[in-house]
Amino acid sequence: PPSWDERVRMVEDRETVSSLSGKGIHAVRLFEYLPRDTSIVPQTLLGVYVYDSLAWARLEAEGGPPQGELIARAAGLAYVVGFPQSNPFAPGSVDSVEFDKRSVTMAYLKGAFHVMR
């Protein structure tokens, strides 16, 4: 998104992939906001999770709180996005305002998300 600048980075979450590989997850990319207050750890703006399509179908059928929202399917894979439940910063703080400026919605992602092969 145009609002993502040097304060946003993408990281590959190998730890999650390792711990969930038995559940059909293939890759995890996290897009993190880098706070101006350097004493605070980066906070996730968006997570993109790549599941085996059959594994994702099983998770959806389980019911309960969703693991995320399906954004695309391609080549036997399900692409799922997850958003923060809330802004993690103190209301009115510089980082709270900056985090909100960089937040994205499902509606935006549906128009912007493309699987590249």
URMO-V716022 format. One record per pair of residues at least 24 apart in sequence whose ideal C-beta (glycine too) atoms are under 10 Angstrom apart, sorted by the first residue. I is the first residue (numbers start at 1). J is the second residue. If there is no record, write none. Layout:
i & j
I & J
I & J
This chain:
i & j
1 & 31
1 & 45
1 & 46
1 & 102
1 & 103
1 & 104
1 & 108
1 & 109
1 & 112
3 & 45
3 & 98
3 & 100
3 & 101
3 & 102
3 & 103
3 & 104
4 & 31
4 & 33
4 & 45
4 & 46
4 & 101
4 & 102
4 & 104
5 & 34
5 & 98
5 & 101
5 & 102
6 & 34
7 & 32
7 & 33
7 & 34
7 & 35
7 & 36
7 & 42
7 & 45
7 & 95
7 & 98
7 & 99
7 & 101
7 & 102
8 & 32
8 & 33
8 & 34
8 & 42
8 & 45
8 & 46
8 & 98
8 & 102
9 & 33
9 & 34
9 & 42
10 & 46
10 & 48
11 & 42
11 & 44
13 & 44
13 & 47
13 & 48
13 & 49
16 & 47
16 & 49
17 & 49
17 & 50
20 & 49
20 & 51
20 & 55
20 & 67
22 & 55
23 & 51
23 & 52
23 & 55
23 & 56
23 & 58
23 & 59
23 & 67
24 & 50
24 & 51
24 & 52
24 & 53
24 & 54
24 & 55
24 & 56
24 & 57
24 & 58
24 & 59
24 & 77
24 & 78
25 & 49
25 & 50
25 & 51
25 & 52
25 & 55
25 & 56
25 & 59
25 & 67
25 & 78
25 & 80
26 & 50
26 & 51
26 & 52
26 & 55
26 & 76
26 & 77
26 & 78
27 & 51
27 & 77
27 & 79
28 & 80
28 & 82
30 & 82
31 & 81
31 & 102
31 & 104
33 & 84
33 & 87
33 & 88
33 & 89
33 & 95
33 & 98
33 & 99
33 & 100
33 & 101
33 & 102
33 & 103
34 & 95
34 & 98
35 & 88
35 & 89
35 & 93
35 & 94
35 & 95
35 & 96
35 & 98
35 & 99
36 & 89
36 & 93
36 & 94
36 & 95
36 & 98
37 & 89
37 & 90
37 & 93
37 & 94
37 & 95
40 & 88
40 & 89
40 & 93
40 & 95
41 & 88
43 & 84
43 & 87
43 & 88
43 & 89
43 & 95
43 & 99
44 & 82
44 & 83
44 & 84
44 & 88
45 & 83
45 & 84
45 & 99
45 & 102
45 & 103
45 & 104
46 & 81
46 & 82
46 & 83
46 & 84
46 & 102
46 & 103
46 & 104
46 & 109
47 & 80
47 & 81
47 & 82
47 & 83
47 & 84
48 & 72
48 & 79
48 & 80
48 & 81
48 & 82
48 & 109
48 & 113
49 & 78
49 & 79
49 & 80
49 & 81
49 & 82
50 & 74
50 & 77
50 & 78
50 & 79
50 & 80
50 & 115
51 & 76
51 & 77
51 & 78
51 & 79
51 & 80
52 & 76
52 & 77
52 & 78
53 & 77
53 & 78
53 & 79
54 & 78
56 & 80
69 & 106
69 & 109
69 & 110
71 & 106
71 & 109
71 & 110
71 & 112
71 & 113
71 & 115
72 & 109
72 & 110
72 & 113
72 & 114
72 & 115
73 & 115
74 & 114
74 & 115
74 & 116
74 & 117
75 & 115
75 & 117
77 & 115
79 & 109
79 & 113
79 & 114
79 & 115
81 & 106
81 & 109
81 & 110
81 & 113
83 & 109
